[in-house]
Amino acid sequence: MVEVLNRVAGPNGGLTPLQAIRQECLDCCGGSANEVRLCVSKSCASWPFRLGKRPTAELRAEVADMVLHPQERGITGREFHENGGTALQAIKLKCLDCSGNIPSEVRDCKFTSFGLHPLRFGKNPNRVYSEDAKAALAERGRQALARMRSLPGNEPSNPDPGASA
């Protein structure tokens, strides 16, 4: 379990991912909470999160068979949520959709005043972790990398970079 020490006011005013999605949905619907509630854009990755809350089973079921934008990814709502789809991941998909499914365009995005901009990589810059939590996250990353490298076909082509051919 990762311990988050506190939230700080970040570039998007310290909004949580759910709050940022809610604000973006309100902006999209001209500030009308009723329009957000009635939104029919179910292929939008943030649709289940539009109310600023984690989606219920009923909301997830409504988008289960929809292909989420960007459609080139071919991810259905069911696949997204079964694989632990979070508000941050929905923001990442939304940014990919906006950029024409080109990750470098997401990285180089110039819409810095946009509320989702600081969250576009699927990470929350407003989180501050304790030193123990940072060490635990780093160790978990090292273990995941070691597991990936041990899979067949993922061996380095030249395990000893100092060796000459």
N, CA, C and O of each residue as an XYZ file, in Angstrom:
660
protein
N       0.850     -1.179      0.000
C       0.000      0.000      0.000
C       0.887      1.231      0.000
O       1.801      1.344      0.817
N       0.625      2.137     -0.898
C       1.416      3.352     -1.038
C       0.773      4.443     -0.209
O      -0.427      4.701     -0.308
N       1.585      5.071      0.599
C       1.081      6.143      1.458
C       1.285      7.489      0.770
O       2.407      7.848      0.415
N       0.220      8.213      0.587
C       0.293      9.552      0.035
C       0.297     10.516      1.209
O      -0.621     10.515      2.028
N       1.335     11.338      1.286
C       1.456     12.250      2.422
C       0.418     13.361      2.373
O      -0.294     13.597      3.349
N       0.336     14.036      1.249
C      -0.618     15.132      1.154
C      -0.831     15.513     -0.296
O      -0.129     15.039     -1.189
N      -1.794     16.361     -0.515
C      -2.031     16.908     -1.844
C      -1.548     18.349     -1.830
O      -1.762     19.087     -0.868
N      -0.910     18.722     -2.885
C      -0.449     20.089     -3.005
C      -1.162     20.726     -4.185
O      -1.629     20.030     -5.087
N      -1.244     22.024     -4.179
C      -1.867     22.723     -5.298
C      -0.929     22.643     -6.488
O       0.116     23.295     -6.516
N      -1.307     21.847     -7.460
C      -0.491     21.658     -8.657
C      -0.950     22.558     -9.781
O      -1.709     23.503     -9.565
N      -0.486     22.261    -10.980
C      -0.793     23.095    -12.133
C      -2.280     23.170    -12.450
O      -2.717     24.145    -13.062
N      -3.066     22.184    -12.059
C      -4.513     22.235    -12.332
C      -5.272     22.616    -11.064
O      -6.437     22.258    -10.898
N      -4.606     23.342    -10.177
C      -5.246     23.802     -8.953
C      -5.375     22.718     -7.898
O      -6.127     22.875     -6.936
N      -4.648     21.614     -8.068
C      -4.715     20.536     -7.099
C      -5.949     19.670     -7.253
O      -6.304     18.938     -6.330
N      -6.617     19.739     -8.411
C      -7.794     18.911     -8.627
C      -7.406     17.440     -8.699
O      -6.366     17.088     -9.257
N      -8.243     16.592     -8.137
C      -8.052     15.161     -8.303
C      -8.424     14.809     -9.743
O      -9.083     15.608    -10.409
N      -8.026     13.648    -10.237
C      -8.430     13.253    -11.591
C      -9.955     13.249    -11.775
O     -10.451     13.659    -12.824
N     -10.687     12.793    -10.775
C     -12.150     12.787    -10.883
C     -12.705     14.205    -10.956
O     -13.624     14.474    -11.730
N     -12.154     15.106    -10.160
C     -12.592     16.501    -10.198
C     -12.237     17.148    -11.538
O     -13.014     17.936    -12.076
N     -11.065     16.813    -12.071
C     -10.641     17.381    -13.356
C     -11.552     16.905    -14.480
O     -11.911     17.683    -15.364
N     -11.929     15.619    -14.449
C     -12.854     15.101    -15.464
C     -14.202     15.790    -15.327
O     -14.795     16.195    -16.327
N     -14.684     15.926    -14.116
C     -15.969     16.591    -13.897
C     -15.939     18.010    -14.463
O     -16.878     18.435    -15.136
N     -14.863     18.734    -14.190
C     -14.741     20.099    -14.680
C     -14.692     20.121    -16.203
O     -15.333     20.965    -16.828
N     -13.939     19.205    -16.808
C     -13.862     19.130    -18.270
C     -15.234     18.820    -18.876
O     -15.607     19.399    -19.897
N     -15.980     17.913    -18.252
C     -17.319     17.578    -18.745
C     -18.260     18.780    -18.628
O     -19.065     19.026    -19.526
N     -18.163     19.516    -17.546
C     -18.971     20.731    -17.400
C     -18.608     21.747    -18.481
O     -19.492     22.378    -19.061
N     -17.317     21.907    -18.754
C     -16.881     22.829    -19.801
C     -17.416     22.384    -21.161
O     -17.867     23.208    -21.957
N     -17.363     21.081    -21.424
C     -17.835     20.520    -22.693
C     -19.342     20.758    -22.875
O     -19.815     20.961    -23.993
N     -20.077     20.730    -21.774
C     -21.541     20.876    -21.815
C     -22.002     22.288    -21.477
O     -23.144     22.483    -21.061
N     -21.140     23.261    -21.648
C     -21.524     24.651    -21.432
C     -21.865     24.984    -19.998
O     -22.644     25.901    -19.740
N     -21.284     24.242    -19.051
C     -21.504     24.528    -17.634
C     -22.768     23.927    -17.060
O     -23.081     24.165    -15.893
N     -23.503     23.159    -17.839
C     -24.766     22.586    -17.380
C     -24.565     21.196    -16.767
O     -24.219     20.243    -17.464
N     -24.784     21.100    -15.471
C     -24.673     19.819    -14.783
C     -25.710     18.831    -15.317
O     -25.454     17.628    -15.384
N     -26.867     19.340    -15.691
C     -27.900     18.472    -16.244
C     -27.449     17.878    -17.581
O     -27.684     16.699    -17.844
N     -26.808     18.684    -18.421
C     -26.301     18.185    -19.703
C     -25.213     17.134    -19.480
O     -25.135     16.155    -20.223
N     -24.381     17.330    -18.469
C     -23.355     16.342    -18.149
C     -24.028     15.032    -17.753
O     -23.628     13.962    -18.211
N     -25.036     15.114    -16.914
C     -25.754     13.916    -16.467
C     -26.388     13.183    -17.644
O     -26.408     11.953    -17.671
N     -26.911     13.938    -18.623
C     -27.612     13.356    -19.766
C     -26.686     13.061    -20.951
O     -27.166     12.638    -22.003
N     -25.404     13.268    -20.811
C     -24.439     13.114    -21.906
C     -24.614     11.774    -22.620
O     -24.750     10.729    -21.983
N     -24.608     11.824    -23.959
C     -24.777     10.612    -24.763
C     -23.465     10.133    -25.376
O     -23.462      9.140    -26.104
N     -22.364     10.802    -25.105
C     -21.059     10.450    -25.691
C     -20.407      9.310    -24.927
O     -19.356      9.485    -24.310
N     -21.032      8.147    -24.971
C     -20.569      7.015    -24.171
C     -19.264      6.402    -24.655
O     -18.652      5.619    -23.928
N     -18.824      6.738    -25.865
C     -17.542      6.222    -26.333
C     -16.372      7.067    -25.821
O     -15.212      6.721    -26.042
N     -16.675      8.160    -25.147
C     -15.651      8.978    -24.497
C     -15.158      8.214    -23.263
O     -15.957      7.777    -22.435
N     -13.848      8.059    -23.151
C     -13.284      7.285    -22.038
C     -13.664      7.850    -20.679
O     -13.729      7.112    -19.695
N     -13.917      9.157    -20.615
C     -14.241      9.768    -19.323
C     -15.736      9.745    -19.007
O     -16.133     10.188    -17.929
N     -16.578      9.241    -19.914
C     -18.024      9.252    -19.692
C     -18.431      8.630    -18.351
O     -19.224      9.240    -17.634
N     -17.925      7.443    -17.978
C     -18.351      6.867    -16.692
C     -17.920      7.690    -15.474
O     -18.484      7.540    -14.390
N     -16.924      8.554    -15.653
C     -16.378      9.359    -14.554
C     -16.954     10.774    -14.547
O     -16.571     11.579    -13.698
N     -17.862     11.099    -15.469
C     -18.318     12.472    -15.715
C     -18.991     13.126    -14.525
O     -19.058     14.353    -14.448
N     -19.496     12.317    -13.587
C     -20.177     12.880    -12.419
C     -19.211     13.192    -11.277
O     -19.621     13.634    -10.204
N     -17.918     12.955    -11.526
C     -16.908     13.248    -10.513
C     -16.799     12.166     -9.455
O     -16.275     12.397     -8.366
N     -17.302     10.971     -9.789
C     -17.266      9.832     -8.862
C     -16.763      8.606     -9.607
O     -16.774      8.560    -10.838
N     -16.326      7.618     -8.846
C     -15.966      6.351     -9.471
C     -17.219      5.730    -10.066
O     -18.290      5.802     -9.463
N     -17.102      5.121    -11.240
C     -18.294      4.591    -11.892
C     -18.874      3.381    -11.161
O     -18.149      2.537    -10.636
N     -20.187      3.330    -11.147
C     -20.893      2.181    -10.568
C     -20.868      1.038    -11.571
O     -20.497      1.223    -12.730
N     -21.262     -0.129    -11.121
C     -21.355     -1.289    -12.012
C     -22.326     -1.005    -13.153
O     -22.111     -1.452    -14.280
N     -23.393     -0.265    -12.864
C     -24.377      0.054    -13.900
C     -23.768      0.946    -14.988
O     -24.015      0.732    -16.175
N     -22.983      1.932    -14.590
C     -22.341      2.810    -15.572
C     -21.319      2.039    -16.403
O     -21.225      2.229    -17.615
N     -20.556      1.172    -15.743
C     -19.581      0.357    -16.482
C     -20.288     -0.555    -17.470
O     -19.791     -0.767    -18.576
N     -21.442     -1.099    -17.090
C     -22.199     -1.987    -17.978
C     -22.725     -1.225    -19.195
O     -22.805     -1.789    -20.287
N     -23.079      0.036    -19.022
C     -23.598      0.834    -20.139
C     -22.579      1.020    -21.253
O     -22.952      1.160    -22.418
N     -21.294      1.023    -20.908
C     -20.256      1.232    -21.918
C     -19.484     -0.044    -22.239
O     -18.510     -0.001    -22.992
N     -19.899     -1.166    -21.685
C     -19.144     -2.406    -21.823
C     -18.857     -2.771    -23.273
O     -17.746     -3.197    -23.588
N     -19.828     -2.615    -24.157
C     -19.651     -3.029    -25.550
C     -19.248     -1.897    -26.487
O     -19.102     -2.109    -27.691
N     -19.068     -0.706    -25.944
C     -18.660      0.444    -26.757
C     -17.148      0.404    -26.971
O     -16.393      0.057    -26.062
N     -16.716      0.761    -28.176
C     -15.284      0.947    -28.426
C     -14.969      2.381    -28.032
O     -15.550      3.330    -28.558
N     -14.032      2.518    -27.093
C     -13.696      3.847    -26.576
C     -12.776      4.592    -27.537
O     -11.978      3.992    -28.256
N     -12.909      5.912    -27.528
C     -12.000      6.752    -28.310
C     -10.653      6.772    -27.620
O     -10.636      6.811    -26.390
N      -9.537      6.750    -28.298
C      -9.413      6.662    -29.735
C      -9.723      5.253    -30.229
O      -9.215      4.271    -29.687
N     -10.555      5.161    -31.253
C     -11.022      3.866    -31.737
C      -9.903      3.017    -32.309
O     -10.034      1.795    -32.369
N      -8.805      3.631    -32.731
C      -7.675      2.877    -33.274
C      -7.120      1.890    -32.252
O      -6.533      0.873    -32.621
N      -7.303      2.188    -30.987
C      -6.806      1.297    -29.933
C      -7.666      0.048    -29.798
O      -7.194     -0.988    -29.332
N      -8.923      0.145    -30.205
C      -9.819     -1.015    -30.151
C     -10.154     -1.475    -28.741
O     -10.416     -2.660    -28.533
N     -10.151     -0.582    -27.778
C     -10.437     -0.931    -26.385
C     -11.924     -0.722    -26.121
O     -12.457      0.364    -26.351
N     -12.580     -1.754    -25.644
C     -13.984     -1.606    -25.269
C     -14.062     -1.142    -23.825
O     -13.094     -1.240    -23.070
N     -15.221     -0.639    -23.458
C     -15.438     -0.224    -22.074
C     -15.208     -1.374    -21.110
O     -14.652     -1.183    -20.028
N     -15.636     -2.568    -21.500
C     -15.446     -3.751    -20.651
C     -13.962     -4.000    -20.421
O     -13.536     -4.189    -19.281
N     -13.161     -4.004    -21.501
C     -11.722     -4.249    -21.372
C     -11.063     -3.174    -20.517
O     -10.215     -3.466    -19.674
N     -11.462     -1.937    -20.745
C     -10.894     -0.827    -19.979
C     -11.128     -1.024    -18.489
O     -10.196     -0.915    -17.693
N     -12.367     -1.314    -18.109
C     -12.690     -1.428    -16.687
C     -12.214     -2.743    -16.078
O     -11.855     -2.774    -14.901
N     -12.203     -3.835    -16.854
C     -11.693     -5.105    -16.320
C     -10.202     -5.034    -16.059
O      -9.688     -5.747    -15.198
N      -9.504     -4.181    -16.792
C      -8.060     -4.018    -16.593
C      -7.750     -2.871    -15.645
O      -6.673     -2.279    -15.702
N      -8.703     -2.564    -14.775
C      -8.480     -1.572    -13.725
C      -8.543     -0.140    -14.206
O      -7.856      0.722    -13.656
N      -9.354      0.141    -15.227
C      -9.458      1.492    -15.779
C      -9.750      2.524    -14.711
O     -10.727      2.407    -13.972
N      -8.912      3.523    -14.633
C      -9.043      4.584    -13.636
C      -9.335      5.902    -14.329
O      -9.279      5.996    -15.555
N      -9.642      6.905    -13.550
C      -9.864      8.241    -14.093
C      -8.595      8.748    -14.782
O      -8.685      9.394    -15.826
N      -7.435      8.474    -14.228
C      -6.184      8.899    -14.849
C      -5.987      8.226    -16.201
O      -5.543      8.863    -17.156
N      -6.316      6.940    -16.283
C      -6.185      6.237    -17.559
C      -7.204      6.760    -18.571
O      -6.916      6.817    -19.766
N      -8.383      7.138    -18.105
C      -9.390      7.717    -18.993
C      -8.892      9.053    -19.545
O      -9.100      9.355    -20.720
N      -8.239      9.848    -18.709
C      -7.680     11.125    -19.151
C      -6.603     10.876    -20.200
O      -6.533     11.578    -21.209
N      -5.771      9.881    -19.958
C      -4.717      9.545    -20.915
C      -5.320      9.167    -22.271
O      -4.835      9.614    -23.311
N      -6.371      8.351    -22.265
C      -7.041      7.978    -23.520
C      -7.669      9.191    -24.187
O      -7.613      9.335    -25.408
N      -8.263     10.060    -23.387
C      -8.891     11.280    -23.934
C      -7.837     12.148    -24.614
O      -8.090     12.709    -25.680
N      -6.674     12.260    -24.013
C      -5.597     13.053    -24.596
C      -5.069     12.398    -25.873
O      -4.751     13.093    -26.838
N      -4.975     11.081    -25.885
C      -4.569     10.387    -27.110
C      -5.580     10.626    -28.223
O      -5.205     10.829    -29.378
N      -6.857     10.603    -27.873
C      -7.903     10.855    -28.863
C      -7.756     12.258    -29.439
O      -7.838     12.444    -30.653
N      -7.542     13.233    -28.583
C      -7.408     14.629    -29.013
C      -6.200     14.806    -29.924
O      -6.224     15.641    -30.828
N      -5.148     14.031    -29.695
C      -3.900     14.191    -30.446
C      -3.841     13.323    -31.697
O      -2.792     13.231    -32.334
N      -4.950     12.687    -32.056
C      -4.938     11.816    -33.229
C      -4.240     10.500    -32.970
O      -3.711      9.881    -33.892
N      -4.236     10.063    -31.706
C      -3.619      8.799    -31.290
C      -2.100      8.803    -31.525
O      -1.511      7.776    -31.861
N      -1.484      9.966    -31.346
C      -0.038     10.110    -31.525
C       0.560     10.512    -30.177
O       0.438     11.665    -29.764
N       1.213      9.554    -29.484
C       1.749      9.845    -28.148
C       2.679     11.057    -28.095
O       2.664     11.793    -27.108
N       3.485     11.281    -29.132
C       4.391     12.433    -29.098
C       3.607     13.751    -29.102
O       4.066     14.753    -28.555
N       2.431     13.742    -29.718
C       1.588     14.946    -29.708
C       1.035     15.206    -28.303
O       0.859     16.358    -27.906
N       0.762     14.135    -27.555
C       0.311     14.299    -26.164
C       1.439     14.928    -25.358
O       1.217     15.858    -24.582
N       2.642     14.418    -25.548
C       3.806     14.947    -24.818
C       4.026     16.424    -25.136
O       4.348     17.212    -24.246
N       3.851     16.799    -26.411
C       4.126     18.167    -26.848
C       2.898     19.076    -26.805
O       2.924     20.163    -27.383
N       1.845     18.664    -26.145
C       0.586     19.409    -26.103
C       0.822     20.852    -25.633
O       1.506     21.095    -24.639
N       0.247     21.781    -26.364
C       0.409     23.206    -26.056
C      -0.775     23.781    -25.279
O      -0.757     24.959    -24.920
N      -1.804     22.973    -25.012
C      -2.997     23.451    -24.303
C      -2.753     23.398    -22.792
O      -3.419     22.649    -22.077
N      -1.810     24.187    -22.320
C      -1.385     24.112    -20.927
C      -2.426     24.648    -19.948
O      -2.369     24.325    -18.762
N      -3.369     25.453    -20.412
C      -4.392     25.967    -19.494
C      -5.562     24.991    -19.349
O      -6.465     25.222    -18.545
N      -5.552     23.920    -20.111
C      -6.587     22.902    -20.074
C      -6.459     22.127    -18.765
O      -5.358     21.716    -18.400
N      -7.559     21.923    -18.060
C      -7.531     21.289    -16.746
C      -6.974     19.874    -16.718
O      -6.455     19.434    -15.693
N      -7.078     19.151    -17.843
C      -6.561     17.780    -17.884
C      -5.080     17.729    -18.254
O      -4.447     16.683    -18.108
N      -4.524     18.833    -18.727
C      -3.150     18.867    -19.230
C      -2.125     18.259    -18.265
O      -1.325     17.431    -18.700
N      -2.109     18.624    -16.991
C      -1.089     18.056    -16.097
C      -1.268     16.558    -15.858
O      -0.347     15.894    -15.383
N      -2.443     16.022    -16.183
C      -2.736     14.613    -15.926
C      -2.643     13.762    -17.195
O      -2.952     12.571    -17.160
N      -2.221     14.357    -18.314
C      -2.307     13.713    -19.625
C      -1.459     12.456    -19.772
O      -1.711     11.652    -20.670
N      -0.467     12.268    -18.920
C       0.377     11.077    -19.016
C      -0.150      9.921    -18.169
O       0.467      8.857    -18.119
N      -1.286     10.126    -17.506
C      -1.825      9.076    -16.656
C      -1.182      9.044    -15.286
O      -1.245      8.037    -14.580
N      -0.564     10.150    -14.915
C       0.063     10.278    -13.592
C      -0.453     11.556    -12.949
O      -0.747     12.536    -13.634
N      -0.559     11.535    -11.624
C      -1.079     12.683    -10.901
C       0.084     13.475    -10.292
O       0.713     13.011     -9.340
N       0.375     14.662    -10.830
C       1.499     15.445    -10.305
C       1.210     16.071     -8.943
O       2.102     16.667     -8.338
N      -0.011     15.946     -8.459
C      -0.373     16.546     -7.177
C      -0.066     15.644     -5.991
O      -0.269     16.034     -4.841
N       0.415     14.453     -6.265
C       0.695     13.519     -5.167
C       2.109     13.691     -4.658
O       3.045     13.891     -5.431
N       2.251     13.610     -3.349
C       3.554     13.651     -2.706
C       3.663     12.376     -1.884
O       2.824     12.113     -1.023
N       4.698     11.583     -2.150
C       4.861     10.300     -1.482
C       5.904     10.379     -0.380
O       6.845     11.169     -0.460
N       5.734      9.553      0.654
C       6.741      9.452      1.705
C       7.969      8.754      1.123
O       7.878      8.128      0.067
N       9.103      8.852      1.787
C      10.324      8.202      1.312
C      10.143      6.684      1.260
O      10.630      6.037      0.332
N       9.444      6.107      2.252
C       9.182      4.657      2.245
C       8.328      4.271      1.050
O       8.570      3.241      0.421
N       7.335      5.083      0.735
C       6.459      4.803     -0.401
C       7.240      4.895     -1.709
O       7.044      4.075     -2.606
N       8.132      5.896     -1.823
C       8.956      6.019     -3.023
C       9.831      4.783     -3.204
O       9.970      4.270     -4.315
N      10.424      4.306     -2.102
C      11.274      3.122     -2.172
C      10.455      1.889     -2.566
O      10.916      1.066     -3.357
N       9.250      1.761     -2.020
C       8.383      0.624     -2.354
C       7.977      0.667     -3.822
O       7.963     -0.367     -4.489
N       7.649      1.846     -4.329
C       7.284      1.986     -5.740
C       8.469      1.657     -6.649
O       8.300      0.995     -7.674
N       9.658      2.114     -6.279
C      10.849      1.829     -7.075
C      11.139      0.332     -7.092
O      11.480     -0.222     -8.137
N      11.008     -0.319     -5.951
C      11.237     -1.765     -5.881
C      10.205     -2.518     -6.717
O      10.545     -3.470     -7.419
N       8.958     -2.095     -6.642
C       7.911     -2.740     -7.439
C       8.210     -2.586     -8.934
O       7.978     -3.511     -9.712
N       8.722     -1.424     -9.330
C       9.102     -1.196    -10.720
C      10.254     -2.084    -11.146
O      10.240     -2.629    -12.250
N      11.263     -2.240    -10.279
C      12.395     -3.111    -10.593
C      11.940     -4.555    -10.758
O      12.399     -5.253    -11.661
N      11.034     -5.006     -9.885
C      10.523     -6.372     -9.977
C       9.727     -6.578    -11.262
O       9.856     -7.616    -11.911
N       8.911     -5.604    -11.630
C       8.129     -5.709    -12.865
C       9.055     -5.761    -14.076
O       8.824     -6.544    -14.998
N      10.098     -4.938    -14.083
C      11.051     -4.939    -15.183
C      11.769     -6.285    -15.272
O      11.962     -6.811    -16.368
N      12.164     -6.842    -14.130
C      12.820     -8.139    -14.119
C      11.891     -9.231    -14.655
O      12.328    -10.112    -15.396
N      10.592     -9.171    -14.275
C       9.627    -10.148    -14.801
C       9.488    -10.017    -16.311
O       9.438    -11.020    -17.023
N       9.425     -8.783    -16.801
C       9.292     -8.567    -18.242
C      10.508     -9.080    -18.995
O      10.376     -9.675    -20.064
N      11.683     -8.853    -18.445
C      12.918     -9.296    -19.108
C      13.050    -10.812    -19.107
O      13.719    -11.381    -19.969
N      12.411    -11.467    -18.139
C      12.522    -12.928    -18.060
C      11.559    -13.640    -19.010
O      11.653    -14.856    -19.177
N      10.640    -12.909    -19.631
C       9.701    -13.521    -20.568
C      10.437    -13.949    -21.829
O      11.373    -13.274    -22.257
N      10.018    -15.078    -22.439
C      10.661    -15.512    -23.686
C      10.551    -14.428    -24.754
O       9.504    -13.803    -24.921
N      11.648    -14.220    -25.468
C      11.662    -13.209    -26.526
C      12.071    -11.832    -26.046
O      12.233    -10.921    -26.858
N      12.244    -11.658    -24.740
C      12.637    -10.357    -24.212
C      14.086    -10.333    -23.737
O      14.499     -9.409    -23.036
N      14.856    -11.351    -24.118
C      16.261    -11.372    -23.714
C      17.011    -10.328    -24.518
O      16.699    -10.113    -25.690
N      17.995     -9.676    -23.913
C      18.778     -8.693    -24.671
C      19.531     -9.385    -25.802
O      19.986    -10.516    -25.635
N      19.670     -8.715    -26.967
C      20.347     -9.326    -28.110
C      21.851     -9.471    -27.847
O      22.480    -10.394    -28.363
N      22.426     -8.570    -27.055
C      23.827     -8.644    -26.691
C      23.916     -8.440    -25.177
O      24.023     -7.306    -24.711
N      23.873     -9.541    -24.401
C      23.840     -9.388    -22.944
C      25.070     -8.722    -22.357
O      24.990     -8.162    -21.264
N      26.219     -8.760    -23.050
C      27.414     -8.123    -22.550
C      27.809     -6.996    -23.505
O      28.513     -7.228    -24.488
N      27.346     -5.752    -23.209
C      27.616     -4.646    -24.142
C      29.092     -4.360    -24.308
O      29.477     -3.754    -25.307
N      29.932     -4.766    -23.377
C      31.375     -4.525    -23.467
C      32.093     -5.520    -24.369
O      33.237     -5.292    -24.763
N      31.419     -6.628    -24.698
C      32.045     -7.651    -25.529
C      32.041     -7.209    -26.992
O      31.066     -6.636    -27.479
N      33.133     -7.483    -27.672
C      33.183     -7.118    -29.094
C      32.730     -8.300    -29.929
O      32.816     -9.449    -29.495
N      32.252     -8.018    -31.119
C      31.695     -9.047    -31.985
C      32.747     -9.827    -32.698
O      32.429    -10.734    -33.468
